[in-house]
Structures are given as structure tokens and as C-alpha cells.
């Protein structure tokens, strides 16, 4: 919702999650298209997480030290 406010409702630059929700409305019975779109929308965040995982763990551990 926040991305839509910042982008001004322009469908050319809509976030991928909005495109996925539009697919649900237009291709509700074609589950193979929805599954492929959901997989594509999950690939980029997973790649970023696994490539930067050591920094996430380092940040969590740094915040957990008491003293």
C-alpha cells in the first residue's frame, strides 16, 4: 500500500506484489501462472537475504549484547 502511494498509482511502475494480485483477479483458475509469478516474486528477496545473511546475523548479535 505504501509503494502505491509513493508511485502515484502508475501501473507501469507498480510493485510486483500488485501485479501478482492483479493476476489472481484475472487468472483465478490458472494456478500454474499464479504459482510461477509467486515464485518469481520470491526469488529476488531470497537471493538478497542469503547473500547478505552474515551481515544480518552480525547485526542481530550486536544488538543482543547486554552491557
Protein Blocks (a to p, Z undefined) as FASTA:
>chain_A
ZZmmmnnopaklgcfklmmmmmmmmmmmlmmlmmmmmmmmmmmmmmmmmmmmmmmmmmmm
mmmpgZZ
